């Protein structure tokens, strides 16, 4: 299967399974940070869109533990940056219908929670095809060390994701299982 076929299949499956109450165990995320000895306190997340796992619930838990949290804003040419956000702050809706922070305080996350459509055992991922996260991860890794954690449902795993030179592997993928 090519990326487009995988994307279409998983998005239909994800929409059909949304009625189930899936969530990520926050302790698993914290265990990764402990294992990697991550002391930094800036976490980039995402606002759930199109039946994704709710990353905001995890961000709120980080916020309660005094982490700075941030969300992406889409820019021109399929690029994005992350900006400071608190769960008490308002959000604007972008042209894709995704909520974004109002803040213009740029942040460079140390921990990046990444949404995905499908993944494989080698930590490859497929998103919606715009390359936003691949570009951002490539850019931020030139600037600093960042831990990338994909959040997914277990049924989004496929045998093999076809990759190219622009695809960036994730460091971890956590599912509800």
KOLKE-740711 format. One line per 8 residues: number of its first residue (from 1); their letters; for each residue x, y, z of N, C-alpha, C. Coordinates in steps of 0.001 Angstrom, whole numbers, padded with zeros to 6 digits. Atoms other than C-alpha are relative to their C-alpha. Last residue first. Example, Ala and Ser with C-alpha at 12.3 -4.5 7.8 and 13.67 -1.06 7.14 Angstrom:
// residues 2
2) sa) -000820:-001190:-000060:013670:-001060:007140:-000770:001090:000730 ~ 000890:-001190:000000:012300:-004500:007800:000900:001200:000000
// end
This chain:
// residues 177
177) xxxxxxxx) -000396:001322:-000530:-002183:-000390:025181:001368:000061:000641 ~ 000828:000276:-001176:-003628:003114:024752:000363:-001344:000627 ~ 001410:000254:000310:-000741:003847:022403:-000766:-000224:001300 ~ 000771:000527:-001135:002685:005417:022834:-001450:-000160:-000450 ~ 001423:-000049:000319:005125:005896:019965:-000722:-000676:001158 ~ 000906:000919:-000696:008712:006788:020746:-001389:000110:-000614 ~ -000781:000698:-001024:011741:008472:019147:-000835:-001066:000698 ~ 000242:-000471:-001364:009856:009387:015972:000904:-000772:000962
169) xxxxxxxx) 000481:001001:-000967:011279:008797:012503:-000243:000674:001348 ~ -000783:000026:-001238:011554:011782:010130:-000628:-001034:000944 ~ 000703:000554:-001160:010318:011452:006553:000932:-000106:001198 ~ 000574:-001094:-000792:011953:013802:004022:-000679:-000497:001281 ~ -001049:-000741:-000709:014313:011172:002544:-000541:001126:000882 ~ -000912:-000672:000918:011410:008871:001673:000970:000844:000826 ~ -000643:-001247:-000418:009363:006325:003574:000829:000585:-001141 ~ -000988:-000374:001017:006813:003591:002853:000602:001360:000373
161) xxxxxxxx) 000268:-001326:000558:005211:002682:006184:001048:000250:-001087 ~ -001142:-000782:000461:005317:-001053:006905:-000463:001320:-000595 ~ -001194:000833:000155:003073:-003514:008767:001229:000836:-000373 ~ 000019:000755:001250:000522:-000995:009956:001327:-000744:-000121 ~ -001275:000610:000412:-000169:000365:013429:-000208:-000798:-001278 ~ -000582:-000820:001064:-003246:002593:013673:001343:-000560:-000488 ~ 000474:000481:001302:-005074:-000169:015622:000531:000844:-001177 ~ -000735:001201:000420:-002905:000613:018652:-000439:-000479:-001383
153) xxxxxxxx) 000765:001173:-000404:-004330:004137:018889:000743:-001226:-000530 ~ 000827:000699:000977:-001723:006818:018520:-000847:-001062:000675 ~ 001158:000492:-000753:000421:009405:020269:-000966:-000621:-001002 ~ 001242:000111:000751:003875:009897:018753:-001101:-000559:000886 ~ 000866:001082:-000469:006610:010991:021126:-001297:000028:-000800 ~ 001271:000037:000732:009500:013091:019826:-000783:-001245:000411 ~ 000545:001357:-000041:012305:013931:022265:-001356:000039:-000697 ~ 001434:000092:-000265:014119:017134:021326:-000401:-001468:-000025
145) xxxxxxxx) 000433:001391:-000140:017808:018027:021414:-001489:000009:000351 ~ -000115:000592:-001341:018413:021564:020203:-000413:-001461:-000023 ~ -000096:-001019:-001045:018636:023910:017203:000280:-000596:001383 ~ -001215:-000774:000315:019257:021566:014279:000299:000987:001125 ~ -001155:000852:-000342:016753:019162:015871:001324:000672:-000370 ~ -000307:-000148:-001429:014196:022009:015780:001208:-000851:000402 ~ -000444:-001353:-000349:014272:022325:011989:000431:000073:001471 ~ -001302:-000203:000630:014085:018584:011221:000582:001355:000411
137) xxxxxxxx) -000957:000821:-000762:011253:018193:013733:001407:000179:-000569 ~ -000244:-000617:-001299:009381:021127:012149:001052:-000784:000798 ~ -000764:-001248:000158:009771:019890:008582:000352:000601:001361 ~ -001338:000374:000483:008668:016330:009460:000875:001247:-000133 ~ -000811:000495:-001123:005815:017756:011563:001392:-000425:-000449 ~ -000188:-001008:-001049:004350:019923:008785:000948:-000488:001104 ~ -001395:-000075:-000427:004922:017419:005962:000286:000988:001115 ~ -000533:-001341:000231:001527:018124:004371:001456:000165:000400
129) xxxxxxxx) -000643:-000152:001304:000520:014482:003950:000594:001364:-000282 ~ 001016:-000306:001012:-002056:014087:006717:000605:000294:-001368 ~ 000927:-001023:-000465:000402:012319:008968:-001047:000217:-001074 ~ 000670:-000729:001072:002182:009059:008287:-000903:001006:000689 ~ 001382:-000453:-000130:004661:007744:010788:-000502:000583:-001306 ~ 000358:-000857:001124:007885:005763:011013:-001460:000375:000160 ~ 000265:-001373:-000430:008696:004459:014488:-000144:000982:-001168 ~ -001265:-000722:000080:010266:001197:013169:-000142:001486:000347
121) xxxxxxxx) -000864:000416:-001122:007296:-000901:014341:001337:000746:000026 ~ -000474:001382:000068:004983:001038:011994:000956:-000279:001158 ~ -001399:000179:-000396:002809:004134:012223:000378:-001456:-000197 ~ -000433:001398:-000056:-000512:005513:010949:001476:-000039:000374 ~ 001087:000774:000590:-002525:008755:011115:000330:-001481:000080 ~ -000306:000765:001195:-000246:010657:013455:-001230:-000744:-000485 ~ 001148:000768:000474:-000214:013259:016188:000404:-000791:-001240 ~ 000272:-000064:001434:003146:014234:017700:-001237:-000830:-000355
113) xxxxxxxx) 001049:001000:000197:003883:015100:021315:-000507:000155:-001434 ~ 000998:-000310:001008:007161:017054:021325:-000953:-001179:-000155 ~ 000802:001208:000159:009414:017161:024376:-001107:000370:-000978 ~ -001000:001032:-000287:012165:019780:024567:-000637:-001366:-000215 ~ 000240:001108:-000939:009828:022286:022926:001216:-000917:000157 ~ -000674:001126:000643:011107:025487:021295:-000107:-001186:000954 ~ -000611:000991:-000895:008709:028273:022236:000670:-001078:-000841 ~ -000590:001168:000645:007633:031475:020460:000666:-000911:001027
105) xxxxxxxx) -001228:000339:-000729:005509:033914:022486:000529:-001341:-000513 ~ -001093:-000105:000967:002971:035141:019903:001346:-000272:000657 ~ -001312:-000518:-000390:000028:033967:021998:000969:000084:-001180 ~ 000052:-001419:000348:-003409:033351:020442:001386:000621:000219 ~ -000138:-000998:-001064:-002818:029601:020511:-000067:001429:-000556 ~ -001389:-000403:-000191:-004192:027480:017654:000077:001025:001137 ~ -000283:-001067:-000965:-007462:025557:017234:001504:000238:000168 ~ -000726:000469:-001182:-007674:023453:014047:000254:001180:000940
97) xxxxxxxx) 000980:000292:-001046:-010343:024232:011429:000629:-000496:001291 ~ 000309:001429:000059:-007867:023942:008559:-001064:-000399:001019 ~ 000705:000290:001253:-007847:027738:008017:-000343:-001477:-000173 ~ -000741:-000286:001234:-006950:028289:011673:-000796:-000436:-001240 ~ 000160:001119:000925:-009326:028530:014660:000717:000358:-001307 ~ 000561:-000407:001287:-008087:030886:017378:-000140:-001240:-000867 ~ -000603:000532:001223:-007596:029715:020972:-000668:000626:-001216 ~ 000877:000185:001170:-008271:031279:024357:000791:-000557:-001180
89) xxxxxxxx) -000093:-001001:001061:-005956:030667:027325:-000996:-000272:-001129 ~ 000960:-001072:-000317:-006924:028690:030459:-000057:001058:-001113 ~ 001357:000540:000208:-005272:025486:029168:-001078:001037:000330 ~ 000478:000580:-001248:-002091:027530:028920:-001413:-000489:-000272 ~ 001440:000159:-000193:-000283:028254:025673:-000251:-000560:001390 ~ 000449:000199:-001373:003170:029388:024557:-001518:-000085:000070 ~ 000168:-001210:-000802:003780:029148:020841:-000575:-000348:001354 ~ 000754:000209:-001237:005089:026414:018575:000010:001259:000843
81) xxxxxxxx) -000806:-000252:-001183:006116:026978:014972:-000897:-000203:001207 ~ 000658:-000367:-001248:004688:025707:011718:001055:000308:001048 ~ -000911:-000087:-001144:005567:025228:008075:-000807:000360:001230 ~ 000100:001213:-000827:003395:024012:005210:001019:-000034:001140 ~ -000867:001055:000542:004583:026846:002927:000046:-001262:000865 ~ -000017:000232:001453:002962:029610:004999:000934:-001155:-000355 ~ -000488:-001155:000747:002489:029289:008761:-000064:-000333:-001487 ~ -000356:000267:001391:000476:026903:010926:000425:001311:-000662
73) xxxxxxxx) 000747:-000876:000904:000515:027626:014647:000523:-000289:-001392 ~ -000483:-000540:001268:001614:024860:016970:-000955:001001:-000633 ~ 000719:000587:001128:000781:024417:020654:000529:000617:-001298 ~ 000155:-000816:001196:002799:025077:023785:-000686:-000807:-001091 ~ 000572:000724:001130:003090:023886:027348:-000182:000953:-001178 ~ 000529:-000980:000948:005398:025074:030091:-000551:-000802:-001164 ~ -000676:-000068:001292:005727:022323:032684:-000598:001164:-000773 ~ -000804:-001204:000222:004595:023000:036230:000888:-000033:-001244
65) xxxxxxxx) -001316:000326:-000541:003292:019496:037060:001015:001116:-000302 ~ 000163:000161:-001458:-000290:020735:036585:001320:-000329:000684 ~ 000161:-001347:-000550:000777:021930:033096:-000148:-000055:001527 ~ -001336:-000611:-000061:002026:018443:032260:-000074:001380:000654 ~ -000693:000705:-001088:-001387:017049:033184:001429:000520:000145 ~ 000539:-000519:-001270:-003063:019719:031036:000673:-000677:001191 ~ -000589:-001321:-000247:-000759:018786:028142:-000487:000590:001320 ~ -001370:000227:-000474:-001824:015140:028452:000683:001339:000301
57) xxxxxxxx) 000121:000600:-001337:-005512:016056:028211:001380:-000254:000597 ~ 000224:-001082:-000968:-004667:018385:025307:-000129:-000555:001420 ~ -001266:-000445:-000573:-003157:015496:023319:-000170:001080:001049 ~ 000057:-001333:-000599:-006599:013979:022749:001310:000359:000707 ~ -000088:000126:-001461:-005963:011000:020478:000105:001412:000566 ~ -001311:000346:-000551:-006941:012030:016973:-000113:-000240:001502 ~ 000032:001221:-000817:-010576:011906:015786:001378:-000461:000486 ~ 000349:001162:000816:-010210:014509:012992:000178:-001328:000752
49) xxxxxxxx) 000710:-000333:001221:-008382:017090:015085:-000312:-001311:-000714 ~ 000502:001126:000800:-006907:016995:018546:-000920:000448:-001124 ~ 001420:000026:-000296:-005053:020161:019657:-000608:-001086:-000888 ~ 000877:-000327:001115:-001351:019496:019555:-001431:-000034:000484 ~ 001054:000977:000252:001542:019237:021932:-000805:000399:-001214 ~ 000825:-000378:001138:004837:020906:022637:-001020:-001092:-000252 ~ 000650:001091:000732:006265:020392:026099:-000864:000582:-001110 ~ 000819:-000571:001075:008779:022770:027691:-000544:-001154:-000849
41) xxxxxxxx) 001414:-000120:-000347:010084:021687:031128:-000852:000652:-001085 ~ 000607:-001212:000534:013594:020443:030702:-001514:-000031:000142 ~ 000283:-000916:-001105:014884:017748:033004:-000758:001238:-000487 ~ 000420:-001291:000541:014860:014860:030549:-000412:000892:001171 ~ -000520:-001046:-000898:016773:011977:032124:-000277:001403:-000551 ~ -000892:-000816:000826:015962:009720:029137:000637:001137:000806 ~ -001002:000890:000581:014499:007117:031496:001032:000783:-000804 ~ -000915:000418:-001079:012712:009810:033509:001136:-000842:-000555
33) xxxxxxxx) -000794:-001182:-000366:011235:011388:030358:000994:-000335:001111 ~ -000947:-000260:001091:010119:007995:029053:000919:001161:000389 ~ -001064:001009:-000097:008570:007206:032438:001043:000175:-001095 ~ -000959:-000425:-001036:006631:010499:032358:001156:-000989:000137 ~ -000720:-001144:000548:005003:009505:029047:001058:000467:001012 ~ -000900:000516:001047:004085:006098:030401:000836:001131:-000590 ~ -001200:000527:-000670:002692:007724:033567:000996:-000566:-001018 ~ -000960:-001088:-000184:000289:009744:031387:001298:-000496:000649
25) xxxxxxxx) -000404:-000008:-001402:-001519:006566:030314:001137:001023:000159 ~ -001398:000354:-000221:-002917:007440:026907:000284:000093:001494 ~ -000863:-001070:-000481:-006665:007463:026376:001395:-000559:000242 ~ -001425:000276:-000058:-009278:005526:024488:000725:001168:000649 ~ -000667:-001011:-000815:-012990:005870:025232:001476:-000364:000183 ~ -000703:000616:-001125:-014518:003911:022375:000792:001072:000744 ~ 000921:000184:-001115:-016996:005865:020257:000672:-000640:001207 ~ -000064:-001133:-000924:-014136:007015:018062:-000913:-000171:001209
17) xxxxxxxx) -000306:000476:-001349:-013792:003577:016473:-000043:001105:001052 ~ 000971:001021:-000412:-015503:004322:013140:000215:-000452:001440 ~ 001315:-000630:-000152:-013595:007585:012682:-001028:-001014:000509 ~ -000050:-000851:-001193:-010278:005835:013319:-001353:000644:000253 ~ 000009:000860:-001183:-011071:003074:010797:-000060:000839:001273 ~ 001351:000590:-000052:-011943:005601:008073:-000137:-000860:001255 ~ 000921:-001085:-000374:-008760:007559:008856:-001439:-000504:000078 ~ -000080:-000241:-001451:-006743:004319:008859:-000951:001120:000422
9) xxxxxxxx) 000492:001168:-000744:-007849:003232:005364:-000053:000286:001510 ~ 001446:000106:000214:-007411:006679:003782:-000601:-001132:000837 ~ 000647:-001144:-000651:-003931:007183:005261:-001524:-000130:-000088 ~ -000074:000256:-001446:-002778:003696:004221:-000763:001092:000756 ~ 000925:001117:-000284:-004016:004289:000660:-000027:-000328:001495 ~ 001362:-000495:000171:-002306:007706:000492:-001039:-001076:000330 ~ 000373:-000844:-001137:000937:006348:001918:-001449:000464:-000080 ~ -000732:-001262:-000049:001169:003529:-000646:-000523:000851:001166
1) x) 000841:-001200:000000:000000:000000:000000:000871:001243:000000
// end
